């Protein structure tokens, strides 16, 4: 190890009620104190900026949820000397499916043909003349929560009924791509570090494991890894994940991509090691992560993998005793690379925050004190996307939660004491994963809550 260079001051970026991706332990060996800064929902921007300045933080590390993305665009401008990792530009695709589409179009990355409509009449005209089936998704956020916000429609009537019921805004419509499977690829420094297949059950099309899909780690094609690497480089992302569809026509298409993804703790350790190398100008060792390591690690019971930490590999050193040298153990053309720090914004909000910038000249609903907050894709006032603006009190939210199998009184008490009625509605409409901060509320229970919420919301709950 060379002489210690001057290291930047690191701060971990957290938000109330949002699961934390990184922990200080992911940066094992970092010699200096690592600060933490927590953003509190609401009008907390000025206080947050002041705290970052007061702690003299040089680098803020952490993912930003879609609901706070535009706020942090403003915060980043107020902190021009603070480097965000991943950059706000790298997190552009986290905010919405629409942004993923803009990203793929700019960099000519293959993706299903997609149409995005902010004017309901244009969506109607398109859907009335379209060839079916189509996929209609909720655009907002990086996750579809097990496929609950992804819908296949087979004709115009189904499409209009769905948009009227779900109130998705904008209308995000994709060609349906019959596929064999999709592949999730995770990358660190543009190098694939984990990849696995997700296959739909027989006769079905959704690959989500919560919908009956299966997963395995074997023989992911290099063409898939190359496409994921190209997307990571285009995003200039320190870490990245891609969902890539393998169509029955043999073509690859990007379905989703983001810096926000679920990862075992040992992968977060690898990201931490990579960031330490990146921020120390090479003072710390760049991690060695063999390609296709996932085929072997994937054989370990996932219950163990969830608790395994700091899995390390040594770089390959060729040796010989008979004059033969094997070349098959090198990086196989997928090295870990640096990213380029860019101060200029690639995706400025003045241009690309279409969901807030695009204002329809339509009737608007007056805000109410306890009105649930729809996501930005659920705008009010138009026939195609009318939002009923129901008001829920504590008793009603408790009643809804009690109707979900497996959600008992104790858990309901914890949910309500943590979020309140207003917070529960906001979380369910925007970032349901926030509810998982409640003890013992895991993915399966969350999926049941979200599914039930989707059923009761359009049915005209009691309104005030």
Phi and psi in degrees as a GROMACS rama.xvg file:
@    title "Ramachandran Plot"
@    xaxis  label "Phi"
@    yaxis  label "Psi"
@TYPE xy
-79.2074  176.064  UNK-2
-58.7947  144.497  UNK-3
-64.2126  123.385  UNK-4
-82.8167  171.821  UNK-5
-72.616  119.769  UNK-6
-97.6921  145.262  UNK-7
-71.3087  155.929  UNK-8
-84.8841  122.744  UNK-9
-95.3245  139.544  UNK-10
-127.095  136.88  UNK-11
-92.8262  129.022  UNK-12
-93.6229  118.691  UNK-13
-122.577  158.91  UNK-14
-131.687  142.646  UNK-15
-53.4297  138.268  UNK-16
68.018  6.79041  UNK-17
-108.071  129.696  UNK-18
-57.7394  140.041  UNK-19
-89.8274  124.171  UNK-20
-78.7387  -42.8364  UNK-21
-107.264  154.155  UNK-22
-132.684  160.177  UNK-23
-57.6419  -29.2185  UNK-24
-67.8402  -17.1751  UNK-25
-69.8601  -13.5745  UNK-26
-113.344  47.3499  UNK-27
-57.7834  125.413  UNK-28
100.868  -11.0521  UNK-29
-65.9993  121.336  UNK-30
-77.0691  -20.5207  UNK-31
-100.335  164.348  UNK-32
-63.8005  134.249  UNK-33
-101.856  121.225  UNK-34
-81.9104  163.222  UNK-35
-127.777  143.393  UNK-36
-133.679  126.134  UNK-37
-109.974  126.2  UNK-38
-90.9997  126.49  UNK-39
-97.7569  131.732  UNK-40
-60.5316  144.987  UNK-41
113.235  -150.522  UNK-42
-87.5854  72.5751  UNK-43
-117.087  7.26797  UNK-44
-62.289  -49.6582  UNK-45
-63.0864  -44.0141  UNK-46
-63.0445  -41.1793  UNK-47
-62.3518  -45.6489  UNK-48
-61.118  -43.2827  UNK-49
-62.583  -39.0477  UNK-50
-66.9886  -40.8558  UNK-51
-61.3709  -42.9765  UNK-52
-66.2677  -42.776  UNK-53
-62.2143  -36.2362  UNK-54
-85.912  -1.4676  UNK-55
54.6038  45.7183  UNK-56
-79.5691  134.573  UNK-57
-96.7816  -32.9012  UNK-58
-134.129  124.464  UNK-59
-105.687  124.377  UNK-60
-114.99  126.669  UNK-61
153.851  155.892  UNK-62
-83.1872  151.088  UNK-63
-116.056  126.144  UNK-64
-66.4407  158.929  UNK-65
-55.9516  -38.0317  UNK-66
-65.5625  -20.6733  UNK-67
-110.094  2.59803  UNK-68
-59.1437  -49.3927  UNK-69
-68.0361  -34.6662  UNK-70
-61.1217  -41.6478  UNK-71
-75.5682  -20.4033  UNK-72
-60.2926  -43.0576  UNK-73
-69.8405  -40.5389  UNK-74
-62.1706  -40.8747  UNK-75
-62.6669  -35.9779  UNK-76
-69.2887  -30.3848  UNK-77
-78.9949  -10.3572  UNK-78
-125.826  64.3414  UNK-79
-63.9804  -19.4373  UNK-80
-97.8722  4.88841  UNK-81
-101.096  130.561  UNK-82
-92.1681  125.46  UNK-83
-93.9492  132.152  UNK-84
-125.583  119.58  UNK-85
-66.0081  159.329  UNK-86
-65.0381  159.419  UNK-87
-62.1553  -31.8126  UNK-88
-66.9792  -39.8111  UNK-89
-64.4986  -28.8765  UNK-90
-89.0758  4.94727  UNK-91
-54.9898  -40.9702  UNK-92
-72.7136  -15.9181  UNK-93
-67.0781  -29.2729  UNK-94
-69.9928  -39.55  UNK-95
-161.277  159.622  UNK-96
-64.5219  -33.4016  UNK-97
-59.0807  -42.6615  UNK-98
-65.5043  -35.2535  UNK-99
-59.9088  -41.0818  UNK-100
-64.4682  -44.9638  UNK-101
-61.6646  -40.1713  UNK-102
-63.2954  -46.7431  UNK-103
-65.7628  -37.2256  UNK-104
-66.199  -42.5495  UNK-105
-61.5945  -41.1859  UNK-106
-100.561  12.5217  UNK-107
54.3274  41.2675  UNK-108
-90.6656  136.015  UNK-109
-65.68  134.1  UNK-110
-153.068  158.87  UNK-111
-59.1044  145.814  UNK-112
-59.6022  130.521  UNK-113
-132.462  139.533  UNK-114
-120.69  138.456  UNK-115
-125.277  127.226  UNK-116
-123.886  124.003  UNK-117
-98.1146  -14.8462  UNK-118
-105.862  112.751  UNK-119
-55.3089  -37.1092  UNK-120
-63.4392  -34.2208  UNK-121
-68.8873  -37.5701  UNK-122
-63.2523  -42.3204  UNK-123
-60.4456  -46.8401  UNK-124
-62.2854  -42.7785  UNK-125
-64.3057  -46.6563  UNK-126
-67.7373  -27.7628  UNK-127
-71.981  -20.6635  UNK-128
-113.532  2.24304  UNK-129
-76.7679  160.969  UNK-130
-94.6978  131.653  UNK-131
-108.097  161.411  UNK-132
-78.7196  159.89  UNK-133
-125.866  160.29  UNK-134
-108.933  129.687  UNK-135
-116.826  127.065  UNK-136
-121.435  153.891  UNK-137
-72.2453  129.114  UNK-138
-80.0624  -30.8546  UNK-139
-73.645  135.692  UNK-140
86.6322  162.126  UNK-141
-83.1829  -15.0566  UNK-142
-117.837  149.63  UNK-143
-108.955  14.9479  UNK-144
47.9865  63.0771  UNK-145
72.3738  21.3088  UNK-146
89.9317  5.38663  UNK-147
-70.4769  -20.1843  UNK-148
-107.582  20.6657  UNK-149
-119.92  129.713  UNK-150
-136.018  139.422  UNK-151
-103.244  128.507  UNK-152
-120.865  142.174  UNK-153
-105.716  -6.18772  UNK-154
-161.774  175.672  UNK-155
-60.9065  -43.6986  UNK-156
-61.6188  -41.8396  UNK-157
-64.5338  -40.3429  UNK-158
-62.811  -46.0042  UNK-159
-69.1403  -37.4198  UNK-160
-63.5558  -40.3714  UNK-161
-64.9058  -48.2693  UNK-162
-65.1816  -34.8114  UNK-163
-67.3206  -39.0009  UNK-164
-74.9034  -46.3531  UNK-165
-86.0692  -21.6581  UNK-166
61.5278  30.598  UNK-167
-66.2369  134.725  UNK-168
-145.465  123.308  UNK-169
-72.9042  170.379  UNK-170
-76.5371  116.782  UNK-171
-111.85  110.393  UNK-172
-123.611  125.138  UNK-173
-119.871  152.935  UNK-174
-64.5302  138.315  UNK-175
-75.8518  125.914  UNK-176
-110.002  106.257  UNK-177
-59.4189  126.13  UNK-178
-133.985  152.53  UNK-179
-73.5755  -40.3131  UNK-180
-173.292  170.957  UNK-181
-123.976  160.388  UNK-182
-124.676  126.241  UNK-183
-90.4672  125.361  UNK-184
-120.134  126.654  UNK-185
-106.816  140.09  UNK-186
-131.725  147.492  UNK-187
-128.813  124.295  UNK-188
57.2236  38.298  UNK-189
68.7697  8.74794  UNK-190
-105.965  129.961  UNK-191
-62.2886  126.652  UNK-192
-116.463  -12.1144  UNK-193
-160.422  142.846  UNK-194
-155.355  142.074  UNK-195
-152.509  152.278  UNK-196
-81.8834  146.781  UNK-197
-126.937  119.576  UNK-198
-115.123  137.838  UNK-199
-73.4378  153.435  UNK-200
-66.2629  161.192  UNK-201
-53.5638  126.327  UNK-202
80.8133  -0.482733  UNK-203
-109.996  173.985  UNK-204
-123.706  -23.3524  UNK-205
-76.5955  135.943  UNK-206
-98.6915  -4.78407  UNK-207
-58.2569  135.087  UNK-208
-63.1822  -29.6927  UNK-209
-68.8678  -14.9802  UNK-210
-103.363  16.1552  UNK-211
98.1957  -0.058063  UNK-212
-70.9286  162.73  UNK-213
-118.93  163.65  UNK-214
-137.788  150.271  UNK-215
-155.816  162.365  UNK-216
-106.867  2.55203  UNK-217
-89.5528  138.545  UNK-218
54.0873  49.356  UNK-219
-70.0717  124.753  UNK-220
-63.2147  146.441  UNK-221
-64.8113  -27.3281  UNK-222
-62.0282  -33.9158  UNK-223
-68.5829  -43.9322  UNK-224
-64.4282  -37.3827  UNK-225
-64.9492  -41.3385  UNK-226
-65.9581  -42.6353  UNK-227
-63.0572  -39.5975  UNK-228
-63.7715  -41.2151  UNK-229
-62.2882  -40.4589  UNK-230
-66.7705  -41.3352  UNK-231
-62.1315  -43.3369  UNK-232
-65.3149  -39.7655  UNK-233
-62.2922  -37.2556  UNK-234
-80.5237  -10.6707  UNK-235
54.3434  43.6527  UNK-236
-96.8607  133.034  UNK-237
-68.4006  -35.6741  UNK-238
-142.629  156.155  UNK-239
-165.405  155.491  UNK-240
-142.568  143.141  UNK-241
-128.729  138.683  UNK-242
-105.496  119.882  UNK-243
-120.742  126.921  UNK-244
-87.8867  135.528  UNK-245
-101.342  105.509  UNK-246
-73.9126  158.832  UNK-247
-64.4724  -16.8916  UNK-248
-83.612  2.6929  UNK-249
84.5635  -1.41688  UNK-250
-90.0873  151.396  UNK-251
-100.858  139.481  UNK-252
-143.023  138.493  UNK-253
-78.1188  126.31  UNK-254
-95.6239  -45.7799  UNK-255
-143.916  154.83  UNK-256
-158.771  145.23  UNK-257
-171.104  164.857  UNK-258
-90.8643  -10.8351  UNK-259
-97.5545  117.176  UNK-260
-159.888  158.202  UNK-261
-79.0406  136.861  UNK-262
-149.25  143.01  UNK-263
-60.0265  153.418  UNK-264
-55.8611  -35.1352  UNK-265
-67.1479  -27.6514  UNK-266
-72.5385  -36.5125  UNK-267
-65.8166  -32.303  UNK-268
-61.7954  -43.7019  UNK-269
-61.2067  -41.6467  UNK-270
-61.9585  -43.0623  UNK-271
-59.4575  -43.4495  UNK-272
-62.8294  -40.4067  UNK-273
-63.704  -44.0384  UNK-274
-65.4365  -35.842  UNK-275
-62.5483  -42.7613  UNK-276
-62.9282  -43.0937  UNK-277
-64.5569  -43.4614  UNK-278
-82.6839  -14.8016  UNK-279
-100.468  8.57542  UNK-280
56.2243  40.1107  UNK-281
87.9043  1.50737  UNK-282
-63.1346  -41.5431  UNK-283
-91.1977  151.752  UNK-284
-70.6715  135.058  UNK-285
-67.2467  132.314  UNK-286
-64.9218  145.756  UNK-287
-99.9103  118.401  UNK-288
-130.99  100.453  UNK-289
-62.9336  141.438  UNK-290
-63.367  144.228  UNK-291
64.6169  19.5784  UNK-292
-57.5507  -28.7423  UNK-293
-64.7662  -23.5839  UNK-294
-67.0269  -32.0309  UNK-295
-88.1619  -47.5363  UNK-296
-62.5832  -29.2264  UNK-297
-67.6448  -13.1467  UNK-298
-79.878  -14.5886  UNK-299
-80.1595  139.465  UNK-300
-52.6636  130.087  UNK-301
-60.2402  -25.155  UNK-302
-66.3712  -29.5789  UNK-303
-79.6216  -42.3006  UNK-304
-59.4073  -31.7608  UNK-305
-66.4981  -18.5229  UNK-306
-112.004  -6.37261  UNK-307
-79.1756  135.712  UNK-308
-128.963  153.874  UNK-309
51.9344  48.9822  UNK-310
-73.1836  125.131  UNK-311
-123.837  154.146  UNK-312
-130.064  151.954  UNK-313
-95.7863  152.52  UNK-314
-69.4318  149.337  UNK-315
-75.4388  127.027  UNK-316
-114.508  111.484  UNK-317
-65.9945  144.18  UNK-318
-140.527  162.473  UNK-319
-155.819  152.356  UNK-320
-133.205  4.92178  UNK-321
-143.397  18.0838  UNK-322
87.1205  -4.10932  UNK-323
-95.698  138.205  UNK-324
-125.533  129.654  UNK-325
-96.0809  137.564  UNK-326
-110.932  4.9056  UNK-327
-80.6954  -3.11623  UNK-328
-103.901  16.0005  UNK-329
-83.8239  -167.602  UNK-330
-70.958  -6.96263  UNK-331
51.7644  39.4119  UNK-332
68.4223  22.5648  UNK-333
-128.354  67.1272  UNK-334
-76.0171  158.435  UNK-335
-77.8357  129.311  UNK-336
-121.204  161.55  UNK-337
-73.6022  160.607  UNK-338
-112.827  159.768  UNK-339
-98.8817  121.488  UNK-340
-74.2551  121.04  UNK-341
-122.518  120.899  UNK-342
-80.5932  -30.3056  UNK-343
-74.549  143.628  UNK-344
-82.1177  129.834  UNK-345
-85.6893  -33.8825  UNK-346
-123.725  67.5937  UNK-347
-63.3504  142.76  UNK-348
-65.0437  -29.5937  UNK-349
-57.9238  -27.3791  UNK-350
-102.561  -41.7316  UNK-351
-104.357  -4.45514  UNK-352
-85.3676  65.4991  UNK-353
-66.4663  -31.5581  UNK-354
-64.7448  -32.0997  UNK-355
-95.4687  -30.2548  UNK-356
-76.9146  -29.7271  UNK-357
-83.6321  108.782  UNK-358
-108.736  117.972  UNK-359
-79.002  141.493  UNK-360
-83.6726  81.4488  UNK-361
-141.736  169.55  UNK-362
-64.6607  147.061  UNK-363
-122.213  154.867  UNK-364
-97.1354  138.21  UNK-365
-69.0314  141.003  UNK-366
-72.0785  147.58  UNK-367
-121.755  154.416  UNK-368
-56.1176  -42.3977  UNK-369
-108.746  21.7007  UNK-370
-69.9978  131.24  UNK-371
-62.6011  144.153  UNK-372
-93.7416  114.502  UNK-373
-74.2415  155.863  UNK-374
-63.1986  165.68  UNK-375
-65.4875  -13.8442  UNK-376
-89.467  7.24711  UNK-377
-123.27  63.283  UNK-378
-76.4594  154.552  UNK-379
-94.2696  158.273  UNK-380
104.17  -8.3411  UNK-381
-114.971  155.545  UNK-382
-56.1254  -43.5032  UNK-383
-70.8208  -34.1213  UNK-384
-127.274  32.8193  UNK-385
-61.8922  138.457  UNK-386
-112.307  123.08  UNK-387
-72.6842  -13.8336  UNK-388
50.8534  52.1666  UNK-389
-72.9456  158.218  UNK-390
-116.728  132.808  UNK-391
-118.293  135.704  UNK-392
-103.059  179.11  UNK-393
-57.023  -43.3693  UNK-394
-62.9013  -39.9259  UNK-395
-67.592  -42.5316  UNK-396
-64.6239  -40.5431  UNK-397
-61.0757  -40.1394  UNK-398
-64.0094  -42.048  UNK-399
-63.9659  -45.9047  UNK-400
-65.8124  -35.8619  UNK-401
-67.2802  -19.4552  UNK-402
-79.7126  -8.23312  UNK-403
-89.5187  123.98  UNK-404
-61.4063  128.807  UNK-405
96.0394  -4.56363  UNK-406
-104.263  105.421  UNK-407
-92.939  177.713  UNK-408
-60.5924  -39.9185  UNK-409
-63.223  -43.6199  UNK-410
-67.3774  -37.6627  UNK-411
-62.017  -41.8398  UNK-412
-59.4421  -42.3165  UNK-413
-67.9388  -39.6404  UNK-414
-62.1944  -46.5863  UNK-415
-69.4123  -38.073  UNK-416
-69.5407  -27.8425  UNK-417
-80.8043  -43.3646  UNK-418
-111.673  -30.7284  UNK-419
73.7897  168.436  UNK-420
-61.8494  -44.9941  UNK-421
-60.8235  -45.254  UNK-422
-66.7605  -35.6865  UNK-423
-63.2068  -45.0873  UNK-424
-63.6599  -43.4609  UNK-425
-62.2912  -43.4655  UNK-426
-63.5019  -44.0135  UNK-427
-67.2981  -30.1033  UNK-428
-84.2746  -16.0608  UNK-429
-127.226  -60.2889  UNK-430
-133.407  77.0307  UNK-431
-54.6358  -28.0451  UNK-432
-59.8348  -21.7127  UNK-433
-57.763  -31.1035  UNK-434
-64.7837  -18.4897  UNK-435
-72.0683  -2.59592  UNK-436
-69.9724  -17.7147  UNK-437
-73.9098  135.222  UNK-438
-56.2348  132.791  UNK-439
70.1058  5.97765  UNK-440
-92.8863  98.966  UNK-441
-105.298  -173.619  UNK-442
-57.3123  -43.4949  UNK-443
-65.3696  -41.9089  UNK-444
-67.5837  -37.8755  UNK-445
-61.8331  -41.3224  UNK-446
-61.1883  -39.8109  UNK-447
-64.9985  -41.0579  UNK-448
-64.3533  -45.7701  UNK-449
-63.0792  -42.7953  UNK-450
-62.5046  -42.0765  UNK-451
-67.2244  -39.5448  UNK-452
-60.0962  -42.2495  UNK-453
-62.8154  -30.1375  UNK-454
-77.6792  -40.1385  UNK-455
-85.2531  -27.6245  UNK-456
-57.0855  -49.462  UNK-457
-80.13  -4.05831  UNK-458
-86.8576  7.77969  UNK-459
80.4319  56.041  UNK-460
-59.6106  161.115  UNK-461
-55.1351  128.694  UNK-462
-116.927  155.582  UNK-463
